[in-house]
Each structure stands twice: as structure tokens, then as C-alpha cells.
Amino acid sequence: MTTQQFLTSAWTWNTTALVLSGVALIAYVWAFGLNRRIPYLLAGLGVFVLTLVSPFSALANGYLFSAHMLQHILLVLIVPALLLLSLPRSFSLRPPLTYFSHPLIGWIAGVGAMWLWHAPTLCNAAATSRTVSAIQTTSLLVMGSVFWWQVLAPREEQRLSPPAGIVYLFTACTACSVLGIILTFAPVSICPVYQHPVDRLGILSTIRGNWGLTSDRDQQIGGLLMWVPMCAIYVSAILAQLARWHSYPATHTKQSNV
């Protein structure tokens, strides 16, 4: 199979992802109406669907560890952040969900989403079992949402202060960078299933030959994705916290004088 044939034929009809996205859109409009924040929701749902139905998903499903890693990053950091940004300023959590708003729980959830699912047993299971893959996808979205809530909660008073937010994001970046370094330089495959993929689609010869992606190189790219682009996301969020910190005293003073 050529690259062009793969890119045109490897799309999958993921009914669950499409139905959930449709339900989420209807529920959002019913609860909040059409507002200026709905583009964030559409972007988040769009990334979610493409992550699970495009040829990229087929590569992540047992062929390329690097594709799996990129899928992981999108489901933990990009989709949850966009969904939270779509919420109106008046939205707040209600008990018992408020228990998940503690910063320590959020930090453990965000970092744990990366470390937990790269344990060899779980990584292999998620790449070979649809059930485990569905559990992984769900947990990544939930854990990513809990992580981002600390800095992207709709209400200002529900967020960490800018200095605390910077420490929160920097330490999370550091913890994930350590894993990225391990993945990049580890001599033994973290997720062994990607060393000898089962060629269900007939694309393996193209991956190894035309694309030049051996299993070792594939794992190195996966580690670099976690190490560099992922930390770039954290750095962008840290810069946003610095901008918020710059305006925070003025805003706080203004509110205090009202």
C-alpha cells in the first residue's frame, strides 16, 4: 500500500466518537445557547473526532509509537483545554465534583495521565484492545480536564493565582520532560507492541521503507514529541499566566475599590 492509498483508505467510522461529539454539541447549545465561546467547543470536538477517525488513529493503533504519543498529547492537553475554554464565565462545579478541583489532584491527574499509560503492560493493552483503548481515551480526557481546571476554570476565583499557576505548570512540564527523555534514550522499547506491528492494513513496508521509521527511531520521535512540543504547550500556558499576573494586581485593585 502506498502512502496516498493509506491516507485515503484508512479513515474509520468511529460511531461512538461521532455520537458523543453530536450529543456534546447539542447539550452545550441547550445549556448555554449560541455564544462567543462556542468556537472553542467546535475546535475541541473537531480535534477529538479527527484524533479517533483519521489515518493517524490507524497508525496509533499498533503501528507507530510516535502516532500514539501525538494522540496522547492531543487527548490530554489540547481537547480538554479547548472544551474548558468554551465554558461561560458563570459556570462552576457542584459537589461532589468540587473535590477534583484541588491543585494536587489536578497535578497528579495531568502528570499521571502520561506516566500511567506508558507502563508497558497498559501501553500494549491500549494498542491491541478496543475496550482498553476506549478506557484510555476516556481517562485521558477526564484527567486532562482535571489538570487544566486549575488554570482554565471559567471563574477567576476558581483558578490558581498566577504565581501558583506558573509553578504548577512548570513542575508538570518537568515531570513529563523526564518521561520524554527516558522514552527518547531508553534502549528497550517502552511499548513492545510497536516493535513488531501486526500488519493488518498492509502499510508496514511503506512505514519501514518509504518513511524510514524503524521501531527504534519511532520510539525516539515519540519521546521527542513528549519532550519538546508537549513542553511548548506548557510554556505557552506559563506565558499566559505571566500575562495574567501582569494584569492581575490592577484587576484585583479595581474589584476591591468597587
KAKANOR-V930572 format. One record per residue. N is the residue number from 0. D_CENTER is the distance of its C-alpha to the mean C-alpha in Angstrom with 1 decimal. Layout:
# KAKANOR-V930572
n=N d_center=D_CENTER
n=N d_center=D_CENTER
This chain:
# KAKANOR-V930572
n=0 d_center=30.1
n=1 d_center=29.5
n=2 d_center=26.3
n=3 d_center=27.4
n=4 d_center=28.2
n=5 d_center=24.9
n=6 d_center=23.0
n=7 d_center=25.2
n=8 d_center=25.5
n=9 d_center=22.3
n=10 d_center=20.7
n=11 d_center=20.4
n=12 d_center=21.3
n=13 d_center=18.6
n=14 d_center=20.6
n=15 d_center=18.4
n=16 d_center=15.4
n=17 d_center=18.1
n=18 d_center=20.0
n=19 d_center=17.2
n=20 d_center=16.3
n=21 d_center=20.0
n=22 d_center=20.6
n=23 d_center=17.9
n=24 d_center=19.5
n=25 d_center=23.0
n=26 d_center=22.3
n=27 d_center=20.9
n=28 d_center=24.0
n=29 d_center=26.3
n=30 d_center=25.1
n=31 d_center=24.7
n=32 d_center=26.4
n=33 d_center=25.8
n=34 d_center=24.9
n=35 d_center=23.7
n=36 d_center=20.1
n=37 d_center=19.6
n=38 d_center=18.4
n=39 d_center=15.1
n=40 d_center=14.9
n=41 d_center=16.1
n=42 d_center=13.6
n=43 d_center=10.6
n=44 d_center=12.5
n=45 d_center=13.4
n=46 d_center=10.1
n=47 d_center=9.4
n=48 d_center=12.9
n=49 d_center=13.0
n=50 d_center=10.2
n=51 d_center=12.5
n=52 d_center=15.9
n=53 d_center=16.3
n=54 d_center=18.0
n=55 d_center=14.7
n=56 d_center=14.0
n=57 d_center=17.5
n=58 d_center=17.0
n=59 d_center=14.1
n=60 d_center=16.4
n=61 d_center=18.7
n=62 d_center=19.6
n=63 d_center=17.4
n=64 d_center=15.3
n=65 d_center=14.0
n=66 d_center=12.7
n=67 d_center=11.1
n=68 d_center=9.4
n=69 d_center=8.3
n=70 d_center=7.1
n=71 d_center=5.3
n=72 d_center=3.8
n=73 d_center=3.5
n=74 d_center=2.9
n=75 d_center=2.1
n=76 d_center=3.5
n=77 d_center=5.1
n=78 d_center=6.0
n=79 d_center=6.9
n=80 d_center=8.5
n=81 d_center=10.4
n=82 d_center=11.5
n=83 d_center=12.8
n=84 d_center=14.5
n=85 d_center=16.3
n=86 d_center=18.1
n=87 d_center=21.7
n=88 d_center=23.0
n=89 d_center=25.1
n=90 d_center=22.4
n=91 d_center=22.3
n=92 d_center=21.4
n=93 d_center=24.4
n=94 d_center=25.5
n=95 d_center=24.3
n=96 d_center=20.8
n=97 d_center=22.0
n=98 d_center=22.0
n=99 d_center=18.2
n=100 d_center=18.5
n=101 d_center=20.0
n=102 d_center=18.3
n=103 d_center=18.9
n=104 d_center=17.1
n=105 d_center=14.1
n=106 d_center=14.2
n=107 d_center=14.7
n=108 d_center=11.9
n=109 d_center=9.3
n=110 d_center=11.2
n=111 d_center=12.3
n=112 d_center=9.0
n=113 d_center=9.3
n=114 d_center=13.1
n=115 d_center=13.8
n=116 d_center=12.4
n=117 d_center=14.0
n=118 d_center=17.3
n=119 d_center=19.4
n=120 d_center=20.5
n=121 d_center=17.2
n=122 d_center=15.7
n=123 d_center=18.8
n=124 d_center=18.9
n=125 d_center=15.5
n=126 d_center=16.7
n=127 d_center=20.1
n=128 d_center=20.0
n=129 d_center=18.8
n=130 d_center=19.1
n=131 d_center=17.0
n=132 d_center=14.3
n=133 d_center=14.4
n=134 d_center=14.4
n=135 d_center=11.3
n=136 d_center=9.4
n=137 d_center=10.9
n=138 d_center=10.5
n=139 d_center=6.7
n=140 d_center=6.9
n=141 d_center=9.9
n=142 d_center=9.1
n=143 d_center=6.4
n=144 d_center=9.2
n=145 d_center=11.8
n=146 d_center=10.5
n=147 d_center=10.4
n=148 d_center=13.6
n=149 d_center=15.7
n=150 d_center=15.5
n=151 d_center=14.8
n=152 d_center=17.0
n=153 d_center=19.4
n=154 d_center=22.5
n=155 d_center=23.3
n=156 d_center=25.0
n=157 d_center=21.9
n=158 d_center=20.0
n=159 d_center=20.6
n=160 d_center=23.4
n=161 d_center=22.5
n=162 d_center=23.8
n=163 d_center=22.0
n=164 d_center=18.7
n=165 d_center=19.3
n=166 d_center=20.1
n=167 d_center=17.1
n=168 d_center=14.7
n=169 d_center=17.0
n=170 d_center=17.3
n=171 d_center=13.6
n=172 d_center=13.5
n=173 d_center=16.6
n=174 d_center=15.6
n=175 d_center=12.6
n=176 d_center=15.1
n=177 d_center=17.6
n=178 d_center=15.5
n=179 d_center=14.9
n=180 d_center=18.7
n=181 d_center=19.5
n=182 d_center=17.7
n=183 d_center=19.4
n=184 d_center=22.8
n=185 d_center=23.1
n=186 d_center=26.0
n=187 d_center=25.0
n=188 d_center=22.1
n=189 d_center=19.4
n=190 d_center=18.7
n=191 d_center=22.2
n=192 d_center=21.7
n=193 d_center=20.5
n=194 d_center=23.9
n=195 d_center=25.9
n=196 d_center=24.0
n=197 d_center=26.0
n=198 d_center=26.7
n=199 d_center=26.5
n=200 d_center=26.1
n=201 d_center=28.5
n=202 d_center=26.2
n=203 d_center=26.3
n=204 d_center=29.4
n=205 d_center=27.8
n=206 d_center=24.7
n=207 d_center=27.0
n=208 d_center=29.8
n=209 d_center=28.9
n=210 d_center=25.4
n=211 d_center=26.6
n=212 d_center=23.6
n=213 d_center=25.1
n=214 d_center=23.2
n=215 d_center=23.7
n=216 d_center=22.6
n=217 d_center=19.5
n=218 d_center=18.5
n=219 d_center=19.4
n=220 d_center=17.2
n=221 d_center=14.2
n=222 d_center=15.2
n=223 d_center=15.7
n=224 d_center=12.3
n=225 d_center=10.9
n=226 d_center=14.1
n=227 d_center=14.6
n=228 d_center=12.0
n=229 d_center=9.4
n=230 d_center=12.4
n=231 d_center=13.3
n=232 d_center=10.5
n=233 d_center=11.9
n=234 d_center=15.3
n=235 d_center=14.9
n=236 d_center=14.1
n=237 d_center=17.1
n=238 d_center=19.2
n=239 d_center=18.5
n=240 d_center=19.7
n=241 d_center=22.7
n=242 d_center=23.6
n=243 d_center=23.3
n=244 d_center=25.5
n=245 d_center=28.0
n=246 d_center=28.5
n=247 d_center=28.1
n=248 d_center=31.7
n=249 d_center=33.2
n=250 d_center=31.3
n=251 d_center=32.1
n=252 d_center=35.7
n=253 d_center=36.1
n=254 d_center=34.8
n=255 d_center=37.2
n=256 d_center=40.1
n=257 d_center=39.7
